[in-house]
Amino acid sequence: MRTAIVIPTYWTDRAEKPQLGEAIYDHPTVLDESFETLSRCLESLTKLKGGFEVLVLAVPTRMSLAGRVEKRVGEIVKPFRGKLNLKVFYPSDLRRLKRRLEKEDFTRFSSYVSMHGYGNVRNLCLLLPYLSGFDVAVLLDDDELVTDREFLEKPLESIGKKWKGKLVGGVAGYYVYKGRGYRLKETEAVWNLSWNKAALMNEAFKILESRRRLNPASFAFGGCMAVHRRLMEKVAFDPWITRGEDIDYLLCARLYGFEFLLDNRWSILHDPPPKRRGFWGEFEQDVYRFLYQREKLRLLEKKLEKCILDERLDPFPGYFLKDDLEGKILVTGVLAVLGLKREELFHAKSLSQLVKAFREVEVLLRKAEKYAFENAGRYLGFQRLWAETLRKMEGEIELPLEE
């Protein structure tokens, strides 16, 4: 199968809080700093067995940085031109693609083609390989290193085949970390009383120890994921989810009739730089994410007459998709705002701060609820547009990606 390795690389010009309207990513590379992870990722691919092409997506956190990002990424990839069959998709290429789509009467679809946010970027990771005729897109991130020469061969053994009567449209691998295997770091923070996401994810990861190589799972990693062409053309990533677009994609793929399996022999070394935002930054996005995702999945269940919100999603992400989510948000947010140690929680001096903290978190909750109710129904229409448009474009629009 003709295979593309697709790597989005995110860039910003500031290490501090993003500007209003700027896309939020966990750890975009800062343009004026010498440190970057893309070159080591590309170097690791030079040792891979098998035939493949590499497509790098140069993504600025805001479009005013496009020129600087194109220049910096161009400098980084230059030494790899002779080592890899490599192409880069820049913001200027995005503009050309949108004009091409509009010229071919795909104007409505073109309005959704974007580099803003995880979901939109991941959709480009599907659309570009699809238009270029690839059978499989393998999605990586630039803060990863391939350490197994047979890395590509593993997902190709099962993708596109039938598993219990369903087409295997996607295969998920998993991350390993230096010195601790697949487990995430857990902390003793007070908000873990109600929001211990790392511990819940580690519990879910125990399926990796199964004797059976391929298993249905409740999670996937966007930086170690293979997507078959048939799934690409049917199911899109969700542009309205703030984070966790990889797990959401797995769930949507299942709702639309595909199997998405976890391969416990397929892994990649994840070596990210430290996140620049603290707990609150990620928590805020997670509040929007889980409230929106729960509402959307409820609508999809009803429309498609299928069940997805059940015990198969426990412990993660199921813990965050239950009816008591709002209570968990309020408790966690108050604990995070107060910043107290566990032994200080019920001291009299802290009680006077509770009302102020509660009101602050309640504002976040109400905004996120409003976002969920206003946007949850949009994915269904977008998925239909995506599937209809890609079917029409197949064989009609060729998109040779220039080096």
N, C-alpha and C positions, 0 to 999 in steps of 0.2 A: 504493500500500500504506500502511496506517495504521502510522505509525512513532512509537516512543517513544525519546527520548534518556534514558539511565539513568546517573546520576552518583552513585556512592558517595562520601561524604566522611567521613574517619576522624578521630576526636577523642580526646585524652587530657588528663590534668591534670599530666603530668610529662614533662620533657624527658630524664630519665635512664633507666636500665634499667627495663624493664617489671616490674611485680609478678608474682609467681608466679600462673599461671593466666590472666594477662591476654593478650588477643590481640596478636600481634606484627605490626606493619605498618612499611613502610620509613620513612615520615615523616608520622605523624599530626599534625594541628594541635593545638597546646597551647591549652587553653581560656583560660588567664589571660594569654595573649600577644595583642597587637593584630594581629599578622600572620596572614593567612589567604589562601587561594587560591580559595575557592569563588566569591566575588563576581566576580572577574575572568573566571573560566570562564563564569559565567552571562551576564555582559555580552557576551562574545564570541558567544554564541548569539543575541543579539538581532538580529544582522545577517544571519542565515542565511535563505536562500531556501527555499520549500517549506513544506508543512504538517507539523507535528510537535508532540508534547507532551513536556514535560520532567518527569522523575521523579527527585528527589534522595533518596538513602538516607542518613539521619543515623546514623552508626555510632560508638558509643563503644567504646573498647578494653576496657572492662568495664562491666557493666550498672549498677553503682552510680553511674555518671556520667550515666545516661540523662536525668535531669531537666535538668541543666546543659547537656547537648548539645542537647536540644530547644529550650531557650531561646535559646542562641547561634545555632543554625542558623536558627531562626525569625526572628531579628533580621536575619540576612544576606539571607535570601530575600525579605523583605518588600518592598523597593524593586522587585523584579522581577515582582511579582504582576500588574502592568498591562502589562508588556512581553512576558511569556512565558506560555504556557499551562502553568503549573507547579504541581506537587503535590509534597509531601514525605512520605516514609514514615519515621516516627519509631519508636523502641523501643516506645512505647506502642501504636502500630499493629501492631507485631509480636505483642505479647501478644494483641491483639484478633483478629488473623489466626489465631493458633494455637488460640484458643478456638473460632473459627468452624469450623476444620478438624475439631477434636475433636467438635463438635456434629454435624457431617455424617459422622461415622464414619470420618474419615481420621486417627485418633489415631496410628497407627504412623508415617505420613508426617509428621505434625505434629512429632514428636520430632526430625526432621532439619531443621526450619525454624529457622534461627538467624542471628544477626549476628556470630558468633564465627569469625574467620578468613577468609582470602581466598576459599576455595572456597565457604563458606556464603553470604558476601555476594554473590558472583557468581551463585549460584543464585537468590537473591532478585531479582537483576537480570534473570533469565529468568522466574521464577514470576509476579512482579507484572504485567509486560506481558502474559504469557500469559493470566492470569485476567481481565485488563482488555480482552482482545480485540484486542490489537495484532498485526499481521502481522510486524513487524520490531522488534527491540530493538537500538539502537546504544549500545554501552557506551563511556563516556568515564570519565576521572578528573578530580578537581577541580583538579589542578595542570597542566591543559592549556588551551590557547586555540585556538579555531577561527579560522583566518585566511582561509579560502576560503568565499565566500558560497554556492558550489555544493557544499559539503562533503557534504551529505546525498544529493545526487543521484547521486553516484558509486557508492556501494555498491548503491544501488537499481537500477542498470542491469543488474546480473548476479545478485543474490541471488534465490533462488527459481526460477531458470532451470536448464536442463540444461547440463552441460559434460562432454563425452565420456561421455555416457550416465548421469551421476550428477547428482542434485539439488545445486545449490550451496546448501548449508545455512548456510554462513558465509563472510563476506568480511573479510579482515584488511587494515587500513591499516598505516601505520608512523609512528614518531615522528621529528620533526626538532628540532634544538636550535639555539639562537641561535649563529651564528658557525661552526658546524661541520657543518651538514647532518644526515645520519642517523647519523653515526658516534659511537660511545661513546668516552669518554676512556679511554686506556690508560695504565698506570703502569709504572714500572720495579721494582715490589716484587719481592722475592726469591721469594715464593711463586708468582709467575707462571711460574716454571720448570715447574710441573706443573698450574697452575690459572688459566691466562690466559683467563678467561671473556670479558672485553671484546674481546680480539683475536679469539677464536673467533666471537663474535657479529658483529663487524664483517666477518669473512670471509663469514659466512652472509648478511649484508645485501647483499652484492654482487649478489644476484639482483634487487634493486631497479633495477639498471641494464639489465635485460633489455629488448630491443626489444618483446617481447610484454607487453602490459599485465597480463594475468592469468596467474599461475603458481602451481602447487602449491609450498608452502614448508614448511620444518621449524619455523617459528616464527610466533607471533602476539603481538600486544600487547593486553592486556586493556583498555587505555585507548583503543583505536581498532579496534573490532571490531563487526561487524554479524551478528546471528543471526536466521535465519528461524524462523517459528513452527513449522514441521515439525521443525526441529532442536531447538528449545526443548523440545518435548514428548517427544522421544526420548532425548536425551543431556543429562546434568547435569554440572556441574563437580564435581570430586572434593573432598569435604570433608576428606579425610585428607592432602592434599598441602600441605606447609608454605609453598611459594611456587612460582611458575612455573605457576600454575593455568591461565593462558591458553594456553600451549604444550601443556600436557597436554590441554586441552579440544579443541584442534585435532586432536591425535593420536587421541583417543577418537572424535571425530566421523568420522574416516576409517575407523576400525575398524568403526563401526556403519553404514557404507555411504553417508556423505555426502561431498561434496567441500567443501573449505575452501580458498579461493583468496586469494592475496596480490594486491592491486591496487596497482601501483606509481604510480598517479596519485592515490591517496587517502592523505593524510597530515594530521597534526595537530601543532601546536607544543607540545612537552613542556618545561615550565619549572618543574621541581620545586625545592623548597628542599633544602638539603644533608641527606643522610641523617644521622640522629643516632647511628647505630651504626657502629662501625668494621668492618674486614674480618672479624673473627672472628664477629661477630653474624650477618652474612649467610652466611658460610661454614658455620656450624653449621646453619642452616636448609637450606642447599643439600645438606649431607651427608644429612640426613633426606630431603630432596626426591628426590635422584637415586637413592639406594638403594631408596626406596619405589617410585618411578616405574618403575625397571627391573624390579623384581619384579612389579609390577602388570601392566605391559605384556607380560611373559612369560606371565603367567596368561591374559590376554585373548587373546593370540595363539593359545594352545593351545585355549582354549574356543571362540573364534570361527573358528578355522582360517584366520587371516589373518596376514600378515607386516607388521610395522611397524618392528621394530628392525633396520634394515639401513642401507646406505650413503646412503639418501635423507635420513637425519637428520644426516649429517655436513655441516659440522664442528660445528654446534651444533643441538640438544643432544646429538648422537650421541657426541661425545667423552666425555661424562660418563655414558653408558649402556652402556659396554662392560664386558667381563669384568675388566678391570684397574682398575676404579673404586676398589676398596678400597686398592690400592697408591697411587693418586693422592691419596686422602684422607689416608693416613698421611704421605706425603712432604710434602704441602701443610701439613697441620696442624703437623707438627714445625717446618717452616720458619717458620710464623706464630708459634708459641709462642716459638721462640728469638729471632725478630725480628732476625736478623743480616743484614748486608749480604752481597752475593754473594762479595766477596773475603774474608769472614771465615768462610765456611762450613766450611772444613776446617782451621782453626787448632786447635792442641791445646787451647787454653783453652775452646773451645766443645764439645769432645767429651764432657766430663763432664756437660754439660747435656742431651745427646741422650737418655739413658735416661729422665730425668724427663719430658722433652717427649713422648717416644714413648708413655709410659704414659698421659699426659694425653689424647693424641689417641686412643689405643686405647680408652679408656673411652667417648669420644664415638662412635667407630665401632661398638662393640658395642651401645650403646644404640640407635643408628640402625638397625643390622641387626635387632635385636629388634623395633623398631617396624615395619620393613618386612615382616618375616615374619608378624607378628601381624595386620597391617591390610591387606595387599595384596589379599586376597580379598574385602574388604568392598565395594569399589566395584561389583563385578558385581551383587551383590544389591541395592545401593542404586539402580543404574541401572534394574533391572527394576521396583523399587518406584516410582521416579520416572515411568517411562513408563506403567505401569499406572494410577497415580493421576492423572496429568494427563489421560489419555484419559477417565477417569471424570468428572473435574471439568469438562471442556469442555462448556459449555452448561448445566451443573448448578449451578456456583458462580459467581456474579458478584461481582466485587470492584471496585466503583466507588471510585476513589481520591479522597477528598475534598480540596479545596483547604485 
